Amino acid sequence: MNYQLPNGKVVYLSIDEYLSLTDEDIQYLIACDYGDVITNPFSGSAVDTKKKPEEIEPREFLDDSDDEDFPNLDINLSDLS
C-alpha cells in the first residue's frame, strides 16, 4: 500500500510494515528524505487504467428439460420431535 509521509512523499509499505510502523520510523524516513513525489494520486490504481473492461456475454441458463421430477415427500412434524 502507498503511505504518504507528513512531508508529502510517498513510500510503499506492506500491511505488516504499516501495522508495525512507529513514530520514530516515520521521523527516520522523513530525515533520510526517503520516498517519491507522486504527481498523480491515482497512479497504479484501477482508476488509472484507460482500457474498458471486456464485455461478458450472458451465459445461457440450463434447459428445463434436464429437470427430474422428485417424488413427493410426506413429512410429518410429529416425526421430527
Rosetta blueprint (number, residue, H / E / L):
1 M L
2 N E
3 Y E
4 Q E
5 L L
6 P L
7 N L
8 G L
9 K L
10 V E
11 V E
12 Y E
13 L L
14 S L
15 I H
16 D H
17 E H
18 Y H
19 L H
20 S L
21 L L
22 T L
23 D H
24 E H
25 D H
26 I H
27 Q H
28 Y H
29 L H
30 I H
31 A H
32 C L
33 D L
34 Y L
35 G L
36 D E
37 V L
38 I L
39 T L
40 N L
41 P L
42 F L
43 S L
44 G L
45 S L
46 A H
47 V H
48 D H
49 T L
50 K L
51 K L
52 K L
53 P L
54 E L
55 E L
56 I L
57 E L
58 P L
59 R L
60 E L
61 F L
62 L L
63 D L
64 D H
65 S H
66 D H
67 D L
68 E L
69 D L
70 F L
71 P L
72 N L
73 L L
74 D L
75 I L
76 N L
77 L H
78 S H
79 D H
80 L H
81 S L
